[in-house]
Amino acid sequence: MSLPRGPGATVPVPPTVPPADADLLAELATRAAAARLEGDCFWPGVQQWLARLPDVRVLRDALREAGTTDADRRVAALLTTRSTGAFGRPIGTVLTAEDAERWWPLFAERPDLVAEYLEGFDTKRHPDDEAVDTTHMMLRILERFPAVPDVLAPDLTSLALGASRHRLAARRVLGDHPGARTAAWAALDGAEETARSSAAEWLAALGEPGIVPPEPGWEFGDGVLAPATRTLPADTLWWLDRFRTQALERGVPAPDVNRWLGLARPMLRTAPDGGGPVVGRLGGPLMLPPDVPTPGDTYEPVGEEGTEYTADHQLILTLDFSAVPEGATDLPLPPDGTLLLFVNADLEPWPAGGAVYVPGGAAVEERESSPDYEVYEYDSPEELDAELRRVGALRLVPGVSLPSTPPDNGMLARHPHAETLREVWAEQTDGGGDWQLGGHAANFDDYGDPVAGSADPEASEELADPDDWVLLAQWVGFPMSILYWTIPRQDLAARRFDRVAVQMHANP
């Protein structure tokens, strides 16, 4: 109540311009008055309604007109509030660039709120609600500021010289702010080891001559991450740092968290913005060497002895190994050539499919293929292929994964907090991940680990030990389901892609 209108803008902000839609303005006035009478509760679905405003200060001004005290804080709280139903997510969990653009002028006028949100996770929430990393959220908003408010520079510099994932965004926000580089040089000569490593990383990234940056993954400590994981980009390791913070807050002892982090594996994944290099193409055409038969299954229908039918498998993805960056996964992938992934997503009796590897430079021709099966949640294989072709290019970015499927007795013996740890990891999402190469398999309704399940002795007497199998690829391509392509590691190294197994976990 001592700040009914805030302390005022600390950086230049544009004027508040109401939307031109008269009906929207009338609805806004009505809704704001109702919110005033409802106390702490806004109307249901207000987050989607906010997307209609280019500047959230319009809502703030309407609340002021309705007599709301500290309307800035009331509106800011919507970033950490779920009001879109049981499965809704607070806006601040995955703040888009468009969101940041409509929110930054409000916070430019309230640096005191900025300082509060920079402190960390939102803890004033219902236990069933998703936690909001308010530091990350606020740093994204601060990146939209035309300049760094001097009053916030000390807090931002402290983040920039730390070991947490937020150091990278804090450095971007600070940019060339006077004193930031001076503070980094001072930390480089200081007595605090973490600050020295962080300063060296920062100054090396700024191009300062003679600065040797620390080894990748330094922020987790020596021997915590596997060598293949340590080399991942810092903005990918961001997710492991966030996981560690939340696991410690859940009461898991630090040594147990670190041992679980040792299970982290690199992977490639789709990003919510569709970014990343093109590594493949979804859907047809089917291009195969002339001497390679069209993949499919031959079967004898019940009651028709002596009669065989052939069912072609459906092409889902053509992957270009030469476009996959070296070290992006810890799998022994070929350096070139293409891999064609197939599946017939039929739940009765089970999905069929596999993979075909075409060596680099091999002559190929377009092949006719006529899959004939009941496609899960599609009218026909042709409809599925048409949708895949519309998506076209598959773009993937670096990612990291931890186990998320139910632990077996052996895993629980080694990691007694495995259930809590996998629950925490399940919360680390930015909305991407339809496709994944390498890493751990994603959990689906606790059906179990499909990688270990590939070694089920009922499937074949020749299958290897479960520990020998790896996830080659997974696709969240059908409603309420995940498809997995798995293979023994030694067969992958030997280019034995005929050993690929296909599984589908679904909840039809």
PyMOL commands that set and color helices and strands:
alter all, ss='L'
color gray80, all
select helices_A, chain A and resi 22-37+46-50+57-65+71-80+91-94+97-108+111-117+134-142+150-160+166-174+180-188+193-205+218-220+227-230+234-249+254-261+321-323+381-391+409-414+418-426+450-453+466-468+489-493+497-499
alter helices_A, ss='H'
color red, helices_A
select strands_A, chain A and resi 265-269+278-282+287-288+296-299+309-312+314-320+338-344+352-358+365-366+393-395+397-401+435-437+469-475+481-488+501-506
alter strands_A, ss='S'
color yellow, strands_A
deselect
rebuild
show_as cartoon
